[in-house]
Amino acid sequence: MSETHQRSISARGALCIVAGSMLGVGIFLSPVQMAALIQSPLAYFGVWIFAAVIVLGGSVAYAELATAFPHAGGDYVYHRQIFGPSVAFASGWALFAGIFSGSIAAVAVAMCQFQLHTLTGIDFNAPVFELFGFTLRRSALLGVGIVLLFTLLNVRGISLSEGVQKLCTLVPLGILTLLALVALGFFFSGSTNPKPAEAPVPVTLSALVGGYLLAYFAYSGWNAVTYVAGEVKDPTRNIPRALCGGAGIVAGLYLLLNIIFFLLLGPQGLAESNEAGSALARNLFGRGAELAMNGLILICLAATLNASILGGGRIAYAMAKDGAFLKRAATLNPKTGTPSFALWLQAAWSSILILSNSFDQLLAAVSLTMLCTGSLTVLSFFALRLKQPASKERWRAFGYPWLPALYLISSALVLTVKLYEAFVNFGRDDAPLLGLVIVLVAFAAHAIYRRMKVASR
C-alpha cells in the first residue's frame, strides 16, 4: 500500500497534531523557572516573543521541506535527501531510539507521578517489589500501560488517532483561553493580590539565555506534523498551515497565559509556585479548581503522548523503507494502513526505558543531538533552495532568508552554550557529550560500511 493511499489526515487534524504536541506541561513549568531568572516584565515577555519568532523561522523552513518531500519521516527524510544516507542513518536512530522513545516514556511516567497522583491521591512512586537493587514502582507499570493503550489507538487506524488528537487538543485550547479571559476579568475587577518581587533580580545575559531555553522548551513539538507528512491530505496546502498556524495559535495562547500569570500571581508569586496553572486556579477558585487544572494538564499530556507515538513510528517506517531499520517495520497493516510493527516496536523500547528507569539519562544524552538535528534540517532547507530555487509543487517559505537564518543563529548560540556547559561539567555529567559522540560514531560506521559495500561490487 503506497503512502498516497493513506492521505487521510485533515487540515484540522494536522493543525491539532502541531498544537497538541506543543501544548504540554512546559507552559506551566517554564514560567515558574523563568520568573526566578527574569523579573523585568519587558525582558520576560521579550524572551517569550523572541522564542516564538525563532519557532516561526523553523516552521517555515520545515514547511517548505515537507511540501518538497511529503513523505513519512520528517528530519530523517530531509537529511537523506540533502546530506545522504549516513547522516540520515545517524539522525534517524537518534530520533527514534532516543528523542521520541525517551519522550514517550518521560511523558507517560510524568502523567502518573504528578497529574494522576494529584487527582487520585494514590502514591504512584510506591514500589511494587524490589529485587537485587532493582525497584519496580507503580508509576512504571501504569506508564507502560498508558504507552500500550495509546499505541493500540494508533495501530487501529489514523482516523482514531486523529480523533483522539483533536479531542485532546481542542478541549484544552478552548478551556485555557476561557480561563485566561476570566482571569483578566478578575484582575481588572481588583479582586486579586499579586505578589511583587521582593528584590528584583538584575537582567543578565546568562538569565536571558536561560529564559530563552525555557521558552523554547515550552514551544517544543512545533514540527510534529512533518513526521506524518505522507498521510496529510493536500500536503502543499495543509502542512504549512498546520506548522505556521499551530505555532501561531499556541504562541498567542502562551503569551496570554504568561500575561495572566504575571499579573495575577506577580513575579515573586510565580517564581515561588510549583506549577503556574495550578497556582493560578487555586488562587482564583480554590482547591477544586486546582484539581480541575491538573485534569486539564493530563489531557494536554495525552495529546503530546499521542502525537509522539504517531510521529516516532513513522520515523522507523521511513528508515525501514531505505534499509536502515528492521525490514518488517516498512510494512503497513493491510486493514488499517498503519505501520503497526514499527509502532509496537517503539512501544516495546519505550516500555523498557520506563521499567529500567533510564529515560531521563537517555534524554540527557541526546539533548545536544536534538539541537543538532533541528539545525541540520534548517540547513537542509537552505541547501534545497540552492539546488532547486524554483518549484511550483512546493510551498515557498516566507521571510526567506532572514527568518530561517535567525533560527540557525539562535541554535548555534544555544549549542555553543550547551557545549561549553558540557565541557565545564566534564567528569560530572558526560551524558550529552557521550550521546553526541555515539551519533557521530554511528554516522562514521555507516559511511565506512557504504564505501566498503560499493568497493566490493
Steps between C-alpha positions, in 0.01 A plus 500: 500500500653832397509815706267678258224257595529601866452877472217520750621761752284810457611862522356524852663172600840622378453824693411306816810280465716813511303687768451189714870416488586851616227528762674295767608560856771748392272804512423424864860431608714734288338826625578401859867436428525804274349733763781397734752612235326801344267729696502796263167489307661641185778241497268216610247550220772593253655156546167325437437705185856448374470123551171502306669679208777238504241222490332673205834507320535126550135440400527668160819307420345167603182587308684548171699180552185305585326617183809419291522152658147420628586160646501340844815550706558874544865587572620157389358551149647849461844397623507205260397713204751778568788353699483133403415167668777502764389828660138384478589163658662668801227762550219252434617258767554786745147625433330161529698330777583809704293809445157356421510182711660687790237773482217245483633329812552829685150632425330173597679485835440871568126448449508241780738668743344846489157542340348161588657516846344842564160395367477164678722544806668167418874485554616368164864522610437218746700185415324185382802282575877525539752241384881521497496879512233530228178676604181470300260785579129546436574794271710274276227237465228756437730694264556189291124444493443856377760459223344172387149650503593800284704275269193279454294807410758592235523145366123483456509774239594858425137613527481386863834655599406821317169512688678455834746774404222744412316433826811528719606821326182699437356448851809639684538783247142609554504468879838671544391790280179536700691479829740771383212733410327436834828561683536833320158594632612422855808718452308801372244461777781545753415179686849352473811557706814437291827462684764749376869421486663549839841584350491515119766282342719692250462390139820329384603328177510168685144551624378591150660190350356284776157657453516446124577130548200468733269674251631291212437185705140610552459549123652161411292275276434763232639274224291192593287480185803458272547144627158402363522714186433192285150472647388864486240596242612766250843535669607807302210692652437334836851438637613866488167606653540243775861593579463880488140510620551255784815678618324837475192390694700342781746792516207744530342290777833472681549875490148554637556244777833657594334841528244343734766323707702820532202724581314273741781317676765771476863425412581382852187290536561341160861420587390336828235280335557132436296521178340815360166363378402334826622800702283735292192277522542457878541874557189583297258220585648274770600137531232364266625718215856385570392138453314593182813670365698182564238309304540748215879463507449122486302543177777723360757231579278242329509712182880523521533125558264411214686727255839361609387141444349598165822668380760265646352196331519674161873564544563127544274431201689747278838360608387143436393590146860609435652191660624693805269320745338160547343405167166405652454856632448612138176303472158656543202330661279398204182581697591829667784631282716569807862388558389263774828318552695827525249636752511188720881493481503861618262410783724210605813717510318781686372244751852369559615856566217547750558172683875554517445865607761610246303744283626807688860402436420426136333838446797671665734309268315613185446862611782634280395265220150651503645846440722368220213316331282809469793708381589242234143507376498878459837471325329246273246768416773744389667223299167422333461865400846494341432176312138568405441877514154481340225240506125523449447179696616626837400779733742792522619609845428862583763711674777332301788511575474702822253296704667159442843663541392640836404148606846373402679783680305445821557125479873554450514727806304254714712209379815698586370567850400137549832369371681737735290376794564139400878554491493694828309214662719235339556224752178583687243490217642344185167377358441778239851472358487121507168503315641730232809280464280189454306673222824605329632144529176370346544740209865399447422127525218527246716705261784246522256211450355664186844561352605140567176377344556711188865391478407130519275521195 
